[in-house]
């Protein structure tokens, strides 16, 4: 029995994966309960850029069906379909709440590149404050266009993730027109899983 | 998006897919391809910072009309 690899969870009434959908290492993607899965050769999956792209591509196919999926984190394998189904059943309530949270929503991402000035202590603190202000300004401009938001800072890159109604994406973009930022999306809501 | 943004986009993709998303099982069994992926992300990040520094030190700020130069 080949291990089962998990891509995402979908609403009960969501469409099945299209027949031609392939995942990691060319494995055919299929529906298992409310999950999209494929077979893989081993339990341990080596993270490569190609496999990461494959994982995300399958999630994108699920997203493009029009029913927002809950993306799974990369690398989740199960010894068999039965083990995957058992894991899903054990967390059914949380996953249902997560799917309800993202129903009809998309994730939009704003990337701010902000070179911090480390020449002096004062300059560094000033640039930190400017970075925070720039991030806050994005959220202020978006206002009620955004249902939920999350922020990640890694070195000089600030990533703002927003949960947005599918039909408000155009408004979202309009509100950021005046800013020199990179906008990604709409896409599946990796950053907004089941409520804690 | 321009070609110059590709490193940022790929870096964001790697971060999202590896760090975000729901976890069903207690153990997420992955191994990084040697250290190639980490090296790649570091390279992309450095490339992004470099291009950002070249283009602007504060590209996140709102675009504003050109202001007169107050310096003598």
Interface residues (C-beta under 8 A of the other chain):
Chain A: X6 X8 X9 X43 X44 X45 X46 X47 X48 X49 X52 X53 X55 X56 X70 X71 X72 X73 X74 X75 X76 X77 X78 X84 X87 X88 X91 X95 X98 X109 X111 X112 X113 X114 X115 X117 X127 X130 X131 X134 X135 X137 X152 X154 X155 X156 X157 X158 X159 X178 X179 X180 X181 X182 X184 X190 X191 X193 X194
Chain B: X1 X5 X8 X9 X10 X11 X12 X13 X14 X15 X16 X17 X18 X19 X20 X21 X22 X23 X24 X25 X28 X29 X30 X31 X32 X33 X36 X37 X40 X45 X48 X49 X52 X53 X56 X57 X58 X59 X60 X61 X62 X63
